[in-house]
C-alpha cells in the first residue's frame, strides 16, 4: 500500500513496546542497597539509597541545565550510580552498564512488543520508507531492551535522549535527527503516545504528528 510520508519517526515505550516499571517499591531499593554493598562496598539502607538517588538525579539535572541551558535536559543515569558508589571507587563503564541494567530489570515487571509492531515496521521497510526511533530513554536500559524485543533491525537510525543531553519536546533533539539524515520535515511524521513530548517536538520542527496508544496503528496501516 502507498504511504503518505517518506520518513517515519517513532517513539518507543507505550507506542511500539508495552512496558511497566515501578521504581517506588521499597523492595527494589533494598535489593539495590545489597547490590552496592556486595559489589562496591557502599553502605546504604534501602530507604537511604532511594533518597540519595533522587537527590543525585536532581543535582545531575541542575548541573546539565546550567551547562546547556536546555529546557528539557536528559541526564545519563550511569552518572548518578557512579556518584552513589562513591568517587573513591574506580568503576569501569561495563560495570556501570551492568548495574543500570540490574536496576532496570529489578524494577520492571512487563516488557513486550504490541501485537502489530513487527507487521507495521516490516511493511514500512518493505515499502522503502525510512524508519527512525526518537526515544526519551536511558541508553543503558534501552539498548538491551531493544535486543530483547528484537526490533532494532527495523530502524535506519536510533536516537536516545540520554545520549543527546536533551529529551522530547526539546526542538533540538528531533532537529539533530533531521539534519543528520537531510530529511525534509514535510516528508516526515512523528508517531507516539505522548501528545506533550511527541507532538510537541514534532510541532517545533514542522513535522506532522500521529497519536497512537497501546499499539493501535489503525491510523497508519
N, CA and C of each residue as an Amber inpcrd file, in Angstrom:
protein
   663
   0.8300000  -1.1960000   0.0000000   0.0000000   0.0000000   0.0000000
   0.8680000   1.2520000   0.0000000   0.4260000   2.3310000  -0.6620000
   1.2020000   3.5740000  -0.6610000   1.0850000   4.2780000   0.6880000
   2.1930000   4.8520000   1.1220000   2.2000000   5.5710000   2.3900000
   2.3250000   7.0680000   2.1360000   1.7780000   7.8530000   3.0290000
   1.7240000   9.3030000   2.8570000   3.0850000   9.9520000   3.0320000
   3.9190000   9.3950000   3.9120000   5.2000000  10.0070000   4.2530000
   6.3640000   9.1380000   3.7720000   7.5470000   9.7550000   3.7230000
   8.7610000   9.0300000   3.3640000   9.5540000   8.6030000   4.5960000
   9.3730000   9.3350000   5.6870000  10.1740000   9.1090000   6.8920000
   9.2670000   8.9970000   8.1140000   9.3850000   7.8730000   8.8120000
   8.5370000   7.5920000   9.9700000   9.3970000   7.5860000  11.2290000
   9.1160000   8.5130000  12.1270000   9.8920000   8.6760000  13.3550000
   9.0280000   8.2070000  14.5260000   9.4900000   7.1630000  15.1950000
   8.6890000   6.5430000  16.2460000   9.2130000   6.8360000  17.6400000
   8.2820000   6.9950000  18.5530000   8.5450000   6.8560000  19.9810000
   8.6390000   5.3510000  20.2530000   9.1330000   4.9780000  21.4220000
   9.2910000   3.5550000  21.7260000   8.2790000   3.0560000  22.7500000
   8.4360000   3.4750000  23.9870000   7.6400000   2.9240000  25.0880000
   6.2100000   3.4670000  25.0600000   5.2530000   2.5610000  25.0910000
   3.8570000   2.9460000  25.0060000   3.3840000   3.1380000  23.5830000
   4.3210000   3.0390000  22.6370000   3.9960000   3.1930000  21.2170000
   4.2420000   1.8880000  20.4680000   5.4800000   1.4200000  20.4880000
   5.8340000   0.1500000  19.8550000   5.9750000  -0.9780000  20.8630000
   6.3020000  -0.6030000  22.0890000   6.6050000  -1.5790000  23.1410000
   5.7820000  -1.2760000  24.3850000   5.2480000  -2.3230000  24.9730000
   4.4770000  -2.2100000  26.2170000   5.4110000  -2.5080000  27.3900000
   5.4870000  -1.5880000  28.3260000   6.4060000  -1.7600000  29.4560000
   5.7550000  -1.2480000  30.7360000   6.1360000  -1.8540000  31.8430000
   5.7080000  -1.3280000  33.1410000   6.8480000  -1.4710000  34.1300000
   7.1780000  -0.3690000  34.7890000   8.2040000  -0.3790000  35.8270000
   7.6520000   0.2910000  37.0790000   8.2370000  -0.0570000  38.2130000
   7.8520000   0.5570000  39.4850000   9.1120000   0.8120000  40.2950000
   9.5580000   2.0630000  40.2860000  10.7810000   2.4250000  40.9930000
  10.5050000   2.8900000  42.4180000   9.2600000   2.7970000  42.8520000
   8.9170000   3.2470000  44.2020000   8.8090000   2.1010000  45.2000000
   8.8180000   0.8700000  44.7260000   8.6670000  -0.2610000  45.6360000
   9.8650000  -0.3560000  46.5810000   9.6480000  -0.4190000  47.8910000
  10.7500000  -0.4720000  48.8650000  11.6900000  -1.6540000  48.6360000
  11.1450000  -2.7830000  48.1790000  11.9640000  -3.9800000  47.9690000
  13.0470000  -3.7400000  46.9180000  12.7380000  -2.9220000  45.9360000
  13.7150000  -2.6030000  44.8950000  14.9440000  -1.9500000  45.4980000
  14.7380000  -0.9990000  46.3720000  15.8520000  -0.2450000  46.9430000
  16.6340000  -1.0660000  47.9560000  15.9690000  -1.9950000  48.6160000
  16.6800000  -2.9340000  49.4890000  17.6080000  -3.8070000  48.6490000
  17.1130000  -4.2810000  47.5080000  17.9380000  -5.0930000  46.6040000
  19.1260000  -4.3010000  46.0750000  18.8790000  -3.0420000  45.7200000
  19.9570000  -2.2220000  45.1790000  20.9930000  -1.8970000  46.2480000
  20.5470000  -1.6470000  47.4690000  21.4850000  -1.3790000  48.5640000
  22.3750000  -2.5910000  48.8040000  21.7870000  -3.7710000  48.7560000
  22.5570000  -5.0040000  48.9260000  23.5500000  -5.1770000  47.7870000
  23.1210000  -4.8740000  46.5760000  23.9830000  -4.9730000  45.3970000
  25.1880000  -4.0380000  45.5190000  24.9470000  -2.8090000  45.9090000
  26.0390000  -1.8420000  46.0440000  26.9940000  -2.2290000  47.1620000
  26.4550000  -2.7970000  48.2170000  27.2940000  -3.2290000  49.3300000
  28.1900000  -4.3880000  48.9250000  27.6080000  -5.3810000  48.2570000
  28.3550000  -6.5850000  47.8930000  29.3940000  -6.3280000  46.8120000
  29.0700000  -5.4620000  45.8560000  29.9620000  -5.2800000  44.7090000
  30.8920000  -4.0780000  44.8330000  30.4820000  -3.0640000  45.6110000
  31.2760000  -1.8400000  45.6580000  31.6120000  -1.3790000  47.0680000
  31.0770000  -2.0660000  48.0670000  31.3600000  -1.6850000  49.4410000
  30.6410000  -0.4440000  49.9060000  29.6460000  -0.0040000  49.1440000
  28.8740000   1.1840000  49.5320000  27.8760000   0.8170000  50.6260000
  27.6800000   1.7080000  51.5720000  26.8580000   1.4060000  52.7470000
  25.5800000   2.2420000  52.7470000  24.4630000   1.6070000  52.3720000
  23.1610000   2.2780000  52.3660000  22.0920000   1.3410000  52.9070000
  21.0790000   1.9240000  53.5120000  19.8220000   1.2010000  53.6990000
  19.0050000   1.4320000  52.4290000  17.9600000   0.6470000  52.2400000
  17.1320000   0.8330000  51.0610000  16.5240000   2.2220000  50.9930000
  15.9700000   2.6840000  52.1060000  15.3230000   3.9970000  52.1430000
  16.3310000   5.1200000  51.9140000  17.5050000   4.9760000  52.4980000
  18.5450000   5.9870000  52.3430000  19.0270000   6.0430000  50.8950000
  19.1650000   4.8770000  50.2710000  19.6280000   4.8300000  48.8850000
  18.6320000   5.5290000  47.9630000  17.3540000   5.2640000  48.1550000
  16.3440000   5.9100000  47.3100000  16.3920000   7.4280000  47.4710000
  16.5330000   7.8910000  48.6970000  16.6080000   9.3330000  48.9440000
  17.8280000   9.9410000  48.2660000  18.9710000   9.2710000  48.4040000
  20.2080000   9.7720000  47.8020000  20.1410000   9.7020000  46.2730000
  19.4940000   8.6760000  45.7520000  19.3280000   8.5150000  44.3030000
  18.5260000   9.6820000  43.7220000  17.4110000   9.9900000  44.3350000
  16.5720000  11.0840000  43.8530000  17.2990000  12.4230000  43.9410000
  18.0640000  12.6080000  45.0130000  18.8420000  13.8320000  45.1660000
  19.9160000  13.9280000  44.0870000  20.5940000  12.8060000  43.8160000
  21.6410000  12.7970000  42.7950000  21.0600000  13.0780000  41.4090000
  19.8870000  12.5430000  41.1250000  19.2150000  12.8220000  39.8510000
  18.9250000  14.3170000  39.7210000  18.4540000  14.9070000  40.7970000
  18.1440000  16.3410000  40.8080000  19.4050000  17.1660000  40.5870000
  20.4820000  16.7940000  41.2570000  21.7400000  17.5290000  41.1220000
  22.3140000  17.3970000  39.7150000  22.2600000  16.2030000  39.1540000
  22.7510000  15.9900000  37.7930000  21.9400000  16.8160000  36.7950000
  20.6340000  16.8440000  36.9840000  19.7640000  17.6030000  36.0860000
  20.0510000  19.0940000  36.1810000  20.2320000  19.5900000  37.3920000
  20.5320000  21.0120000  37.5840000  21.8740000  21.3780000  36.9560000
  22.8580000  20.5100000  37.1100000  24.1800000  20.7750000  36.5390000
  24.1280000  20.7790000  35.0130000  23.3750000  19.8430000  34.4470000
  23.2550000  19.7710000  32.9910000  22.4940000  20.9760000  32.4470000
  21.4680000  21.3910000  33.1570000  20.6930000  22.5650000  32.7430000
  21.5570000  23.8170000  32.7520000  22.3730000  23.9510000  33.7820000
  23.2660000  25.1110000  33.8780000  24.2850000  25.1120000  32.7450000
  24.7120000  23.9260000  32.3460000  25.7230000  23.8040000  31.2960000
  25.1420000  24.0460000  29.9100000  23.9630000  23.4840000  29.6410000
  23.4040000  23.5120000  28.2900000  22.2750000  24.5200000  28.0940000
  21.6760000  24.9550000  29.2060000  20.5200000  25.8600000  29.1680000
  19.3240000  25.2380000  28.4490000  19.2860000  23.9220000  28.3920000
  18.1660000  23.2270000  27.7630000  16.9310000  23.3110000  28.6520000
  15.7780000  23.4280000  28.0310000  14.5280000  23.4550000  28.7810000
  14.1420000  22.0560000  29.2470000  14.5370000  21.0610000  28.4390000
  14.2060000  19.6760000  28.7660000  15.4760000  18.8200000  28.7160000
  16.3240000  18.9350000  29.7410000  17.5770000  18.1780000  29.7540000
  17.3380000  16.7020000  30.0550000  18.2580000  15.8730000  29.6030000
  18.2030000  14.4360000  29.9140000  19.5730000  13.9890000  30.3960000
  19.6530000  13.5820000  31.6370000  20.9220000  13.1430000  32.2120000
  21.2330000  11.7070000  31.8070000  22.4690000  11.3100000  32.0690000
  22.8650000   9.9030000  31.9370000  22.7610000   9.2670000  33.3120000
  21.9170000   8.2700000  33.4280000  21.6530000   7.6860000  34.7390000
  22.8800000   6.9800000  35.3040000  23.8040000   6.5710000  34.4340000
  25.0210000   5.9320000  34.9320000  25.8560000   6.8990000  35.7690000
  25.7590000   8.1970000  35.4800000  26.4810000   9.1830000  36.2850000
  25.9340000   9.2500000  37.7090000  24.6360000   9.0400000  37.8370000
  24.0060000   9.0180000  39.1590000  24.5170000   7.8370000  39.9660000
  24.5500000   6.6690000  39.3330000  25.0210000   5.4800000  40.0530000
  26.5020000   5.5790000  40.3950000  27.2870000   6.1760000  39.5070000
  28.7080000   6.3630000  39.8040000  28.8810000   7.2560000  41.0290000
  28.0560000   8.2770000  41.1330000  28.1110000   9.1770000  42.2860000
  27.7130000   8.4440000  43.5670000  26.7120000   7.5910000  43.4740000
  26.2440000   6.8560000  44.6500000  27.2540000   5.8150000  45.1100000
  27.9730000   5.2450000  44.1590000  29.0050000   4.2710000  44.5140000
  30.1330000   4.9610000  45.2620000  30.4420000   6.1900000  44.8250000
  31.4830000   6.9530000  45.5060000  32.6880000   7.1580000  44.6210000
  33.2680000   8.3390000  44.7020000  34.4020000   8.6790000  43.8500000
  35.6460000   7.8620000  44.1560000  35.6890000   7.2680000  45.3540000
  36.8860000   6.5140000  45.7050000  36.9470000   5.1650000  44.9990000
  35.8510000   4.7850000  44.3490000  35.8310000   3.5070000  43.6380000
  35.9990000   3.7570000  42.1400000  36.9190000   3.0350000  41.5330000
  37.1100000   3.1230000  40.0890000  36.1250000   2.1610000  39.4300000
  35.1260000   2.7060000  38.7680000  34.0810000   1.8840000  38.1680000
  34.1710000   1.9900000  36.6520000  34.4100000   0.8680000  35.9900000
  34.5120000   0.9020000  34.5410000  33.1120000   0.9660000  33.9290000
  33.0100000   1.4630000  32.6870000  31.7030000   1.6240000  32.0390000
  30.8950000   0.3330000  31.9430000  31.5650000  -0.7860000  31.7120000
  30.8450000  -2.0620000  31.6070000  30.1750000  -2.4210000  32.9290000
  30.8630000  -2.1580000  34.0240000  30.2940000  -2.4320000  35.3390000
  29.1040000  -1.5190000  35.6100000  29.2230000  -0.2530000  35.2170000
  28.1130000   0.6850000  35.3980000  26.9110000   0.2840000  34.5530000
  27.1750000  -0.1420000  33.3300000  26.0750000  -0.5770000  32.4690000
  25.3630000  -1.7760000  33.0780000  26.1310000  -2.7230000  33.5950000
  25.5370000  -3.9040000  34.2250000  24.6960000  -3.5090000  35.4400000
  25.1740000  -2.5320000  36.2020000  24.4290000  -2.0650000  37.3710000
  23.1210000  -1.3940000  36.9500000  23.1870000  -0.5720000  35.9130000
  21.9810000   0.0960000  35.4110000  20.9600000  -0.9210000  34.9140000
  21.4310000  -1.9370000  34.2150000  20.5320000  -2.9740000  33.7040000
  19.9150000  -3.7620000  34.8540000  20.7130000  -4.0510000  35.8750000
  20.1890000  -4.7610000  37.0480000  19.0510000  -3.9600000  37.6820000
  19.2590000  -2.6580000  37.8300000  18.2360000  -1.7840000  38.4060000
  16.9720000  -1.7790000  37.5530000  17.1610000  -1.6500000  36.2550000
  16.0160000  -1.6090000  35.3480000  15.2140000  -2.9120000  35.4130000
  15.9110000  -4.0260000  35.3430000  15.2150000  -5.3080000  35.3240000
  14.5730000  -5.6220000  36.6670000  15.1780000  -5.1400000  37.7460000
  14.5890000  -5.3440000  39.0710000  13.3170000  -4.5190000  39.2510000
  13.2300000  -3.4050000  38.5540000  12.0580000  -2.5270000  38.6810000
  10.9770000  -2.8340000  37.6450000  11.3060000  -3.6710000  36.6870000
  10.4050000  -3.9150000  35.5510000   9.6520000  -5.2280000  35.7070000
   8.3400000  -5.1950000  35.4640000   7.5690000  -6.4370000  35.5140000
   6.8550000  -6.7330000  34.2000000   7.1030000  -5.8900000  33.1840000
   6.4920000  -6.1520000  31.8810000   7.3250000  -5.5260000  30.7810000
   7.5900000  -6.2810000  29.7310000   8.2610000  -5.7730000  28.5340000
   7.8870000  -6.6700000  27.3640000   7.1680000  -6.1290000  26.4020000
   6.7950000  -6.9140000  25.2210000   6.3970000  -5.9720000  24.0890000
   6.4810000  -6.4860000  22.8780000   6.0030000  -5.7360000  21.7200000
   4.4810000  -5.7970000  21.6720000   3.8800000  -4.7690000  21.1160000
   2.4600000  -4.8430000  20.8200000   2.2600000  -5.8040000  19.6440000
   1.0980000  -6.4220000  19.5370000   0.8810000  -7.4700000  18.5320000
   1.1980000  -7.0660000  17.0900000   0.9410000  -5.8050000  16.7230000
   1.1390000  -5.3870000  15.3330000   2.4360000  -4.6190000  15.0960000
   3.3070000  -4.5530000  16.0980000   4.5450000  -3.7830000  15.9510000
   5.4130000  -4.3070000  14.8210000   5.6730000  -5.6040000  14.7990000
   6.5190000  -6.1780000  13.7460000   5.8980000  -5.9680000  12.3670000
   4.6170000  -6.1870000  12.2620000   3.9390000  -6.0510000  10.9650000
   4.0500000  -4.6250000  10.4500000   3.8020000  -3.6530000  11.3190000
   3.8940000  -2.2550000  10.9060000   5.2930000  -1.9050000  10.4250000
   6.2890000  -2.2040000  11.2330000   7.6570000  -1.8200000  10.8930000
   8.1670000  -2.5520000   9.6560000   7.8520000  -3.8240000   9.5370000
   8.3090000  -4.5930000   8.3750000   7.6290000  -4.1170000   7.0930000
   6.3510000  -3.7410000   7.1760000   5.6500000  -3.2320000   5.9950000
   6.2200000  -1.8910000   5.5500000   6.5460000  -1.0400000   6.5010000
   7.1560000   0.2460000   6.1580000   8.4990000   0.0460000   5.4730000
   9.3000000  -0.8510000   6.0050000  10.6140000  -1.1180000   5.4120000
  10.4760000  -1.7430000   4.0270000   9.5350000  -2.6630000   3.8820000
   9.3200000  -3.3190000   2.5870000   8.8620000  -2.3240000   1.5290000
   8.1610000  -1.2880000   1.9660000   7.6810000  -0.2570000   1.0410000
   8.7590000   0.7670000   0.7070000   9.9400000   0.6180000   1.3060000
  11.0480000   1.5210000   1.0240000  11.0490000   2.7930000   1.8410000
  10.2280000   2.8250000   2.8880000  10.1990000   4.0110000   3.7450000
  11.3640000   3.9800000   4.7410000  11.7660000   5.1650000   5.1990000
  12.7820000   5.2650000   6.2380000  12.1050000   5.2310000   7.6060000
  12.7140000   4.5120000   8.5270000  12.1300000   4.3380000   9.8560000
  13.1650000   4.7140000  10.9130000  12.7990000   5.6120000  11.8140000
  13.7080000   6.0950000  12.8430000  13.0760000   5.9520000  14.2230000
  13.9390000   5.8870000  15.2280000  13.4810000   5.8650000  16.6190000
  13.9790000   7.1190000  17.3150000  13.0700000   7.8210000  17.9900000
  13.4020000   9.0160000  18.7670000  12.7760000   8.8240000  20.1420000
  13.5830000   8.3890000  21.0950000  13.0320000   7.9300000  22.3710000
  13.5990000   8.6920000  23.5600000  12.7050000   9.1120000  24.4500000
  13.1270000   9.6170000  25.7560000  13.4650000   8.4090000  26.6110000
  14.7350000   8.1330000  26.7590000  15.1370000   6.8910000  27.4200000
  16.5980000   6.9630000  27.8240000  17.0000000   5.9700000  28.6050000
  18.3910000   5.8090000  29.0030000  19.0400000   4.7480000  28.1220000
  20.1670000   5.1000000  27.5130000  20.8280000   4.1890000  26.5810000
  21.1020000   2.8300000  27.2060000  21.6140000   2.8230000  28.4400000
  21.9770000   1.5530000  29.0720000  20.7560000   0.6660000  29.3140000
  19.5890000   1.2680000  29.5130000  18.3590000   0.4840000  29.6480000
  17.8780000   0.0050000  28.2820000  17.7950000   0.9570000  27.3710000
  17.0670000   0.7330000  26.1230000  17.8240000  -0.1350000  25.1340000
  19.1320000  -0.0410000  25.1240000  19.9090000  -0.8580000  24.1890000
  19.5960000  -2.3390000  24.3740000  19.5700000  -2.7980000  25.6130000
  19.2860000  -4.2040000  25.8860000  17.8150000  -4.5360000  25.6350000
  16.9320000  -3.6110000  25.9670000  15.5040000  -3.8740000  25.7590000
  15.1520000  -3.9450000  24.2810000  15.8300000  -3.1740000  23.4500000
  15.6320000  -3.2840000  22.0070000  16.0670000  -4.6520000  21.4990000
  17.1390000  -5.1740000  22.0760000  17.5780000  -6.5230000  21.7160000
  16.5520000  -7.5610000  22.1570000  16.0110000  -7.3800000  23.3500000
  15.0640000  -8.3530000  23.8930000  13.7860000  -8.4300000  23.0660000
  13.3090000  -7.2950000  22.5940000  12.0790000  -7.3050000  21.7900000
  12.3700000  -7.4220000  20.2930000  13.6480000  -7.3880000  19.9280000
  14.1070000  -7.6630000  18.5580000  13.4750000  -6.7330000  17.5160000
  13.5600000  -5.4290000  17.7440000  13.0580000  -4.5010000  16.7270000
  14.1140000  -3.5010000  16.2500000  15.3090000  -3.5400000  16.8150000
  16.3530000  -2.5960000  16.3930000  16.6570000  -2.7360000  14.9030000
  16.4800000  -3.9410000  14.3720000  16.7900000  -4.2320000  12.9700000
  15.9670000  -3.3950000  11.9900000  14.8500000  -2.8700000  12.4230000
  13.9770000  -2.1160000  11.5250000  14.3990000  -0.6590000  11.3450000
  15.1790000  -0.1250000  12.2570000  15.4330000   1.3170000  12.2660000
  16.6470000   1.7050000  11.4370000  16.4870000   2.7820000  10.6730000
  17.6110000   3.3340000   9.9220000  18.5590000   4.0860000  10.8410000
  18.0440000   4.5820000  11.9480000  18.8830000   5.2100000  12.9710000
  18.0770000   5.2770000  14.2660000  18.8110000   5.3130000  15.3730000
  18.1920000   5.3210000  16.6940000  18.7530000   6.4900000  17.4950000
  17.8700000   7.3410000  17.9860000  18.2610000   8.4810000  18.8100000
  17.6710000   8.3050000  20.2050000  18.5550000   8.2290000  21.2010000
  18.1580000   8.0680000  22.5980000  18.4950000   9.3600000  23.3460000
  17.5610000   9.8450000  24.1300000  17.7230000  11.1610000  24.7540000
  18.9470000  11.2640000  25.6580000  19.2430000  10.2170000  26.4270000
  20.3790000  10.3010000  27.3530000  21.7010000  10.4720000  26.6240000
  21.7530000  10.0480000  25.3660000  22.9580000  10.1880000  24.5570000
  23.0780000  11.5810000  23.9530000  22.0080000  12.3490000  24.0460000
  21.9780000  13.6600000  23.4090000  21.8370000  14.8170000  24.3850000
  21.6260000  14.5040000  25.6600000  21.5660000  15.5480000  26.6760000
  20.2580000  16.3080000  26.7460000  19.3400000  16.0070000  25.8330000
  18.0140000  16.6290000  25.8290000  16.9790000  15.5720000  25.4910000
  15.7230000  15.8770000  25.8010000  14.6430000  14.9370000  25.5170000
  13.4730000  15.6720000  24.8700000  12.5980000  14.9120000  24.2490000
  11.3640000  15.4980000  23.7100000  10.5890000  16.1690000  24.8420000
  10.0220000  17.3520000  24.6180000   9.7920000  18.0320000  23.3420000
  10.8660000  19.0530000  22.9320000  12.0810000  18.9430000  23.4690000
  13.1470000  19.8700000  23.0850000  13.3510000  19.8160000  21.5730000
  13.2190000  20.9450000  20.9140000  13.2940000  21.0060000  19.4490000
  14.5750000  20.3830000  18.9180000  15.6820000  20.6510000  19.6030000
  16.9870000  20.2320000  19.0940000  17.1500000  18.7170000  19.0180000
  16.3910000  17.9800000  19.7920000  16.5130000  16.5180000  19.7850000
  16.1040000  15.9600000  18.4180000  14.9130000  16.3010000  17.9520000
  14.4860000  15.8550000  16.6230000  15.2760000  16.5560000  15.5270000
  15.5870000  17.8160000  15.7520000  16.3240000  18.5980000  14.7580000
  17.6500000  17.9280000  14.4050000  18.3010000  17.3500000  15.3970000
  19.5680000  16.6550000  15.1620000  19.3730000  15.4720000  14.2210000
  18.2970000  14.7330000  14.4050000  17.9880000  13.5970000  13.5300000
  17.7080000  14.0810000  12.1090000  16.8880000  15.1110000  11.9910000
  16.5350000  15.6350000  10.6720000  17.7660000  16.1170000   9.9150000
  18.6440000  16.8310000  10.6100000  19.8470000  17.3680000   9.9640000
  20.8220000  16.2590000   9.5850000  20.9920000  15.2850000  10.4590000
  21.9380000  14.2000000  10.1890000  21.5830000  13.4660000   8.9090000
  20.2890000  13.2550000   8.6840000  19.8570000  12.4660000   7.5320000
  19.2990000  13.3240000   6.3970000  19.4040000  14.6430000   6.5230000
  18.9540000  15.5330000   5.4640000  17.4830000  15.3790000   5.1350000
  16.6590000  15.2480000   6.1650000  15.2370000  14.9860000   5.9600000
  14.4410000  16.2810000   5.8170000  13.5040000  16.2660000   4.8910000
  12.5620000  17.3690000   4.7240000  11.4280000  17.1770000   5.7230000
  11.2270000  18.1250000   6.6420000  10.1850000  17.9520000   7.6650000
   8.8050000  17.6360000   7.0960000   8.4910000  18.1690000   5.9150000
   7.1680000  17.9320000   5.3290000   7.0020000  16.4960000   4.8380000
   8.1010000  15.7540000   4.7610000   8.0470000  14.3550000   4.3300000
   8.1670000  13.4000000   5.5130000   8.0840000  13.9660000   6.7350000
   8.2610000  13.1740000   7.9530000   6.9890000  13.1660000   8.7920000
   6.8730000  12.1400000   9.6220000   5.8000000  12.1000000  10.6060000
   6.3500000  11.5190000  11.9010000   5.9410000  12.1030000  13.0140000
   6.2800000  11.6000000  14.3430000   5.1010000  10.7980000  14.8550000
   5.3790000   9.6010000  15.3620000   4.3290000   8.7090000  15.8450000
   4.6170000   8.3680000  17.2960000   3.6740000   8.6810000  18.1880000
   3.9110000   8.4090000  19.6000000   2.6650000   8.5640000  20.4410000
   2.7880000   8.1360000  21.6910000   1.6350000   8.1150000  22.5970000
   1.5980000   9.2830000  23.5780000   2.5520000  10.2090000  23.4670000
   2.6030000  11.3550000  24.3770000   2.4120000  12.6470000  23.5850000
   1.2570000  13.2520000  23.7370000   0.9570000  14.4680000  22.9810000
   1.9360000  15.5850000  23.3280000   2.2600000  15.7200000  24.6060000
   3.1480000  16.8070000  25.0220000   4.5520000  16.6360000  24.4540000
   5.1480000  15.4650000  24.6390000   6.5350000  15.2790000  24.2120000
   6.6510000  14.9490000  22.7280000   5.9060000  13.9620000  22.2610000
   5.9990000  13.5550000  20.8580000   5.3690000  14.5980000  19.9340000
   4.1640000  15.0150000  20.2890000   3.5060000  16.0470000  19.4940000
   4.2280000  17.3760000  19.5700000   4.7750000  17.6760000  20.7470000
   5.4750000  18.9400000  20.9380000   6.7390000  19.0580000  20.1160000
   7.5370000  18.0020000  20.0920000   8.7850000  18.0570000  19.3290000
   8.4970000  18.0660000  17.8350000   7.4350000  17.3810000  17.4320000
   7.0490000  17.3950000  16.0210000   6.6380000  18.8050000  15.5930000
   5.7770000  19.4230000  16.3730000   5.3040000  20.7740000  16.0560000
   6.4580000  21.7650000  15.9900000   7.4050000  21.6390000  16.9180000
   8.5490000  22.5580000  16.9550000   9.4070000  22.4600000  15.7020000
   9.3590000  21.3040000  15.0380000  10.1890000  21.0850000  13.8500000
   9.3970000  21.0720000  12.5470000   8.1150000  21.4300000  12.6080000
   7.3080000  21.4580000  11.3960000   7.0080000  20.0910000  10.8330000
   6.9230000  19.0960000  11.7290000   6.6720000  17.7060000  11.3420000
   5.2610000  17.3150000  11.7740000   4.5680000  16.5690000  10.9280000
   3.2400000  16.0770000  11.2950000   3.3420000  15.0920000  12.4550000
   2.2390000  14.9290000  13.1670000   2.2080000  14.0340000  14.3310000
   0.9790000  13.1490000  14.2750000   1.1850000  11.8630000  14.5450000
   0.0860000  10.9140000  14.6660000   0.1070000  10.3390000  16.0720000
  -0.9960000  10.5120000  16.7710000  -1.1220000   9.9570000  18.1190000
  -1.5250000   8.4920000  18.0260000  -0.7330000   7.6330000  18.6450000
  -1.0930000   6.2180000  18.7620000  -0.9070000   5.8110000  20.2130000
  -1.6460000   4.8180000  20.6270000  -1.5650000   4.3730000  22.0160000
  -1.7880000   2.8750000  22.0810000  -0.9750000   2.2200000  22.9000000
  -1.1280000   0.7900000  23.1640000  -1.1460000  -0.0460000  21.8900000
  -0.2940000   0.3390000  20.9260000  -0.1420000  -0.4850000  19.7370000
  -1.2800000  -0.4290000  18.7490000  -2.1270000   0.5810000  18.8350000
  -3.2130000   0.7380000  17.8650000  -2.6980000   1.5570000  16.6860000
  -2.3260000   0.8640000  15.5990000  -1.7290000   1.5230000  14.4420000
  -2.7290000   1.7240000  13.3050000  -4.0000000   1.7470000  13.6270000
  -5.0360000   1.8380000  12.5950000  -4.9580000   3.1350000  11.7910000
  -4.3370000   4.1810000  12.3550000  -4.1920000   5.4420000  11.6280000
  -3.0370000   5.3980000  10.6320000  -2.2460000   4.3220000  10.6900000
  -1.0610000   4.2270000   9.8390000  -1.2100000   3.1150000   8.8090000
  -1.7090000   1.9510000   9.2560000  -1.8360000   0.8030000   8.3560000
  -3.2980000   0.3960000   8.2210000
